């Protein structure tokens, strides 16, 4: 089968399309349970280019098959599985997705309705699970306002989409005209530019008192202003550091205004509180089945251009979800 192999940890440019054997056994995160998917489209995320350089927290040794998310049709599944051969599915796999067939993990697998094509389905599970978990962590309720940094990315657009479905007002922070277009298409209530002094504008849009929560995908120099944008008692959620810089903050800022900051890592929480993954997976499935999700896919590449797709994320040129098609 055709697959995109990373032969050495030298970045996206190292990616090569090769003929390799079909995957044997089960996914290394699947507890020995083999689910094989005929892949129609593969979704990429920020972890993919990091893995090509050995910089992701769950390091992969080269050579390996790239691709963190798949959408396709189940070919094989355990007899006692909730999934059956022929089911249309999408799910996070962390590696192995950029191939004609890939091993999947039940805890990260959702059913894809007939109304959703595989290209858009490849942008659902990872982004929307992260977005739903983060939005819950922000504790912003219907009628409240949440600030979303990096709002035109895959997770950012998913947050905007879920917030729209839940009657939560959003302020999307973006850096360009193209990203503003994507954020508005994803349902942002307000869009402002990160390239200027945006803090006062956020406060004004939030009625002068600040936002009830923020979800930050960027980190870097703007993080302190995100904290400053919170209303008294507000909550900020740290999802990632797309800027490449991990910020630090003086904790007296939290004390004086009763603020809460929290990180989010579902795998870690699952270990401490089993059932977390299933709860979030079911939440995404319910939203998808209700027709409430509208995944934004702005860049689609054929398999032979997967290296370009990976580079577009590393260079922060991508907006929305980046998807690679495996089948026409």
C-alpha positions as CSV (number, residue, x, y, z in Angstrom):
1,X,0.0,0.0,0.0
2,X,1.0,3.6,-0.5
3,X,2.1,5.6,2.6
4,X,3.9,8.7,3.7
5,X,7.0,7.6,5.6
6,X,9.3,9.8,7.7
7,X,12.6,8.1,7.3
8,X,14.5,10.5,9.5
9,X,13.6,13.2,12.0
10,X,14.6,16.0,9.8
11,X,11.2,17.9,9.4
12,X,8.4,17.8,6.9
13,X,10.8,17.9,3.9
14,X,11.9,14.4,4.9
15,X,8.5,12.9,4.1
16,X,8.5,10.3,1.3
17,X,5.8,8.3,-0.4
18,X,6.6,4.6,-0.4
19,X,5.1,1.2,-0.9
20,X,4.9,-0.6,2.5
21,X,3.1,-3.7,3.8
22,X,-0.4,-3.3,5.3
23,X,-0.3,-2.7,9.1
24,X,-0.2,-5.8,11.2
25,X,-1.6,-6.3,14.8
26,X,-3.2,-3.5,16.6
27,X,-2.5,0.2,17.2
28,X,0.0,0.7,20.0
29,X,-2.7,2.7,22.0
30,X,-5.5,0.2,21.3
31,X,-4.8,-2.3,24.0
32,X,-4.4,-5.1,21.5
33,X,-7.7,-4.5,19.8
34,X,-7.3,-4.5,16.0
35,X,-9.5,-2.0,14.0
36,X,-8.3,-1.6,10.4
37,X,-9.6,1.4,8.4
38,X,-9.6,1.8,4.7
39,X,-8.5,5.5,4.6
40,X,-10.2,8.0,2.3
41,X,-8.8,11.1,3.8
42,X,-6.2,12.0,6.5
43,X,-6.3,15.0,8.7
44,X,-3.2,16.8,9.9
45,X,-2.7,18.8,13.1
46,X,0.1,20.7,14.9
47,X,1.5,17.4,16.2
48,X,2.4,16.1,12.8
49,X,5.3,18.5,11.9
50,X,6.5,18.3,15.5
51,X,6.7,14.5,15.2
52,X,8.8,14.9,12.0
53,X,11.4,16.6,14.1
54,X,11.1,14.4,17.2
55,X,9.7,17.4,19.2
56,X,6.3,16.1,20.1
57,X,5.8,15.0,23.7
58,X,5.0,11.4,22.6
59,X,8.2,11.0,20.5
60,X,8.2,8.6,17.5
61,X,11.4,7.0,16.3
62,X,12.0,7.0,12.6
63,X,11.1,5.5,10.3
64,X,7.3,5.8,10.9
65,X,4.2,6.5,8.9
66,X,2.9,10.1,9.4
67,X,-0.7,11.2,9.8
68,X,-2.6,11.9,13.0
69,X,-6.2,11.5,11.9
70,X,-8.2,9.4,9.5
71,X,-11.6,9.2,7.9
72,X,-12.7,6.1,6.0
73,X,-14.4,2.8,6.2
74,X,-13.9,0.0,8.8
75,X,-12.4,-3.1,7.3
76,X,-11.8,-5.2,10.4
77,X,-12.9,-4.9,14.0
78,X,-13.2,-7.2,17.1
79,X,-16.5,-9.1,17.3
80,X,-17.4,-7.3,20.5
81,X,-16.7,-3.8,19.2
82,X,-19.3,-1.1,18.7
83,X,-17.9,-0.8,15.1
84,X,-18.5,-3.1,12.3
85,X,-16.9,-3.6,8.8
86,X,-18.5,-1.1,6.5
87,X,-19.0,1.6,9.1
88,X,-18.1,5.1,8.0
89,X,-15.8,6.4,10.7
90,X,-13.3,9.1,11.6
91,X,-10.8,9.2,14.4
92,X,-7.4,10.3,15.9
93,X,-4.6,7.8,15.4
94,X,-1.5,10.0,16.2
95,X,0.6,8.2,13.5
96,X,-0.1,6.0,10.5
97,X,-2.9,8.0,9.0
98,X,-1.2,9.0,5.8
99,X,-1.6,5.6,4.2
100,X,-4.2,3.6,2.3
101,X,-5.0,1.6,5.4
102,X,-4.5,2.5,9.0
103,X,-5.0,1.1,12.5
104,X,-7.5,2.9,14.6
105,X,-8.4,3.2,18.3
106,X,-12.0,2.7,19.6
107,X,-11.7,5.4,22.3
108,X,-11.0,8.0,19.6
109,X,-13.4,6.8,16.9
110,X,-16.7,8.4,15.9
111,X,-19.3,7.4,13.3
112,X,-19.6,9.7,10.2
113,X,-23.1,10.4,9.0
114,X,-23.8,10.0,5.3
115,X,-24.3,13.8,5.0
116,X,-20.6,14.5,5.7
117,X,-17.9,13.7,3.1
118,X,-14.6,12.1,4.2
119,X,-12.6,15.3,3.6
120,X,-14.6,17.2,6.2
121,X,-14.9,14.1,8.4
122,X,-11.1,14.1,8.7
123,X,-11.3,17.4,10.4
124,X,-13.7,16.4,13.2
125,X,-12.5,14.1,15.9
126,X,-9.2,15.5,17.1
127,X,-10.2,19.2,16.7
128,X,-13.7,19.0,18.0
129,X,-12.7,16.8,21.0
130,X,-10.0,19.2,21.9
131,X,-12.4,22.2,21.4
132,X,-15.2,20.6,23.4
133,X,-12.9,19.7,26.3
134,X,-11.4,23.2,26.3
135,X,-14.7,25.0,26.1
136,X,-16.0,22.9,29.0
137,X,-12.9,23.7,31.0
138,X,-13.4,27.5,30.4
139,X,-16.7,27.2,32.3
140,X,-18.3,29.8,30.0
141,X,-22.0,29.3,29.9
142,X,-24.6,30.2,27.3
143,X,-24.8,34.0,27.0
144,X,-21.2,34.4,28.1
145,X,-18.2,35.4,26.1
146,X,-15.0,33.6,25.3
147,X,-11.8,34.9,23.7
148,X,-10.2,32.4,21.2
149,X,-6.6,33.0,20.2
150,X,-5.3,31.3,17.1
151,X,-8.9,31.3,16.1
152,X,-8.4,30.4,12.4
153,X,-6.6,27.1,13.1
154,X,-8.2,23.7,13.3
155,X,-9.0,23.7,17.0
156,X,-9.8,27.5,17.0
157,X,-12.5,27.1,14.3
158,X,-13.9,24.1,16.1
159,X,-14.2,26.2,19.3
160,X,-16.0,28.9,17.4
161,X,-18.4,26.3,15.8
162,X,-19.3,24.6,19.1
163,X,-19.7,28.0,20.9
164,X,-22.1,29.1,18.2
165,X,-24.1,25.9,18.7
166,X,-24.2,26.6,22.5
167,X,-25.1,30.3,22.3
168,X,-21.7,31.4,23.6
169,X,-20.4,34.7,22.2
170,X,-16.9,34.5,20.8
171,X,-14.1,37.0,20.1
172,X,-11.7,35.5,17.6
173,X,-8.1,36.8,17.6
174,X,-6.4,36.4,14.2
175,X,-3.4,37.9,12.3
176,X,-4.5,38.3,8.7
177,X,-7.3,38.9,6.2
178,X,-7.3,35.2,5.2
179,X,-7.6,34.1,8.8
180,X,-10.3,36.7,9.5
181,X,-12.3,35.2,6.6
182,X,-12.0,31.7,8.1
183,X,-12.9,32.8,11.6
184,X,-16.0,34.5,10.4
185,X,-17.0,31.5,8.3
186,X,-16.6,29.3,11.4
187,X,-19.1,31.5,13.3
188,X,-17.1,34.0,15.3
189,X,-19.3,36.7,16.9
190,X,-16.4,39.2,16.7
191,X,-13.0,39.2,15.0
192,X,-10.1,41.3,15.9
193,X,-6.4,41.5,14.9
194,X,-3.6,40.2,17.0
195,X,-1.1,42.5,15.2
196,X,-2.2,45.6,17.1
197,X,-3.0,46.6,20.7
198,X,-6.1,44.3,21.0
199,X,-6.6,44.1,24.7
200,X,-8.8,47.2,25.1
201,X,-10.9,46.2,22.0
202,X,-11.6,42.8,23.7
203,X,-12.6,44.5,26.9
204,X,-14.9,46.8,25.0
205,X,-16.6,44.0,23.1
206,X,-17.1,42.2,26.3
207,X,-19.0,45.1,27.8
208,X,-16.1,46.7,29.6
209,X,-15.7,44.0,32.3
210,X,-13.7,41.4,30.4
211,X,-14.4,38.0,28.9
212,X,-15.7,35.1,31.0
213,X,-13.0,32.8,29.6
214,X,-10.3,32.4,27.0
215,X,-8.9,29.4,25.1
216,X,-5.3,29.9,24.0
217,X,-3.6,28.0,21.3
218,X,-0.7,30.4,20.8
219,X,1.1,31.2,24.1
220,X,4.0,33.6,23.5
221,X,4.0,37.4,24.2
222,X,0.2,37.7,23.9
223,X,-0.6,35.4,26.7
224,X,-0.4,38.0,29.5
225,X,-2.9,40.2,27.6
226,X,-5.2,37.2,27.4
227,X,-5.1,36.9,31.2
228,X,-5.6,40.6,31.5
229,X,-8.7,40.3,29.3
230,X,-10.5,38.0,31.8
231,X,-13.3,39.4,34.0
232,X,-13.1,38.8,37.7
233,X,-13.6,35.1,38.3
234,X,-12.8,34.2,34.7
235,X,-11.1,31.1,33.5
236,X,-8.3,30.7,30.9
237,X,-7.6,27.4,29.2
238,X,-4.1,26.6,27.8
239,X,-4.3,24.3,24.8
240,X,-0.9,24.8,23.1
241,X,2.0,27.0,22.1
242,X,1.8,27.6,18.4
243,X,4.1,30.6,18.8
244,X,6.8,28.3,19.9
245,X,7.2,30.2,23.2
246,X,5.9,28.9,26.5
247,X,4.8,32.0,28.6
248,X,5.3,32.6,32.3
249,X,3.0,34.6,34.6
250,X,3.1,36.1,38.1
251,X,0.5,34.3,40.2
252,X,-0.5,37.4,42.1
253,X,-2.5,38.3,38.9
254,X,-4.7,35.3,39.6
255,X,-5.1,36.0,43.3
256,X,-6.1,39.6,43.0
257,X,-8.9,39.0,40.5
258,X,-9.9,35.4,41.4
259,X,-8.8,34.0,38.1
260,X,-8.3,30.4,37.2
261,X,-5.8,29.0,34.7
262,X,-5.9,25.4,33.6
263,X,-4.2,23.2,31.1
264,X,-5.9,20.5,29.1
265,X,-4.6,17.0,28.2
266,X,-7.3,14.4,27.8
267,X,-5.0,11.5,27.9
268,X,-3.7,12.5,31.3
269,X,-7.2,13.1,32.7
270,X,-8.3,9.7,31.3
271,X,-5.6,8.1,33.4
272,X,-6.8,9.9,36.5
273,X,-10.5,9.9,35.8
274,X,-11.4,7.0,33.5
275,X,-14.3,7.7,31.2
276,X,-13.1,11.2,30.2
277,X,-12.3,10.2,26.7
278,X,-15.6,8.4,26.2
279,X,-17.6,11.3,27.6
280,X,-15.9,13.8,25.2
281,X,-16.2,11.3,22.3
282,X,-20.0,10.9,22.9
283,X,-20.3,14.7,23.2
284,X,-18.8,15.2,19.8
285,X,-20.9,12.4,18.3
286,X,-24.1,14.0,19.6
287,X,-23.2,17.4,18.1
288,X,-22.3,15.7,14.8
289,X,-25.4,13.7,14.7
290,X,-27.5,16.8,15.4
291,X,-25.9,18.6,12.4
292,X,-24.4,21.2,14.7
293,X,-20.8,20.8,13.5
294,X,-19.4,22.5,10.4
295,X,-15.7,21.6,10.1
296,X,-13.6,24.2,8.2
297,X,-11.2,22.6,5.7
298,X,-9.3,25.3,3.7
299,X,-6.4,23.3,2.3
300,X,-6.7,19.9,0.6
301,X,-3.6,18.1,-0.8
302,X,-3.2,14.8,-2.7
303,X,-1.1,12.2,-1.0
304,X,2.0,12.8,-3.2
305,X,2.1,16.4,-1.8
306,X,1.9,15.4,1.9
307,X,5.3,17.0,2.6
308,X,3.8,20.4,1.5
309,X,0.8,19.8,3.7
310,X,3.0,19.1,6.7
311,X,5.2,22.2,6.0
312,X,2.1,24.5,5.8
313,X,1.3,23.7,9.4
314,X,4.9,24.1,10.6
315,X,5.1,27.5,8.8
316,X,1.7,28.6,10.2
317,X,0.5,29.2,6.7
318,X,-2.5,26.9,7.2
319,X,-6.0,28.1,8.2
320,X,-8.7,25.7,9.2
321,X,-8.0,22.0,8.9
322,X,-5.3,20.6,6.6
323,X,-6.5,17.4,4.9
324,X,-4.7,15.0,2.6
325,X,-6.8,12.9,0.2
326,X,-5.9,9.2,-0.1
327,X,-8.7,8.2,-2.4
328,X,-10.5,10.2,-5.1
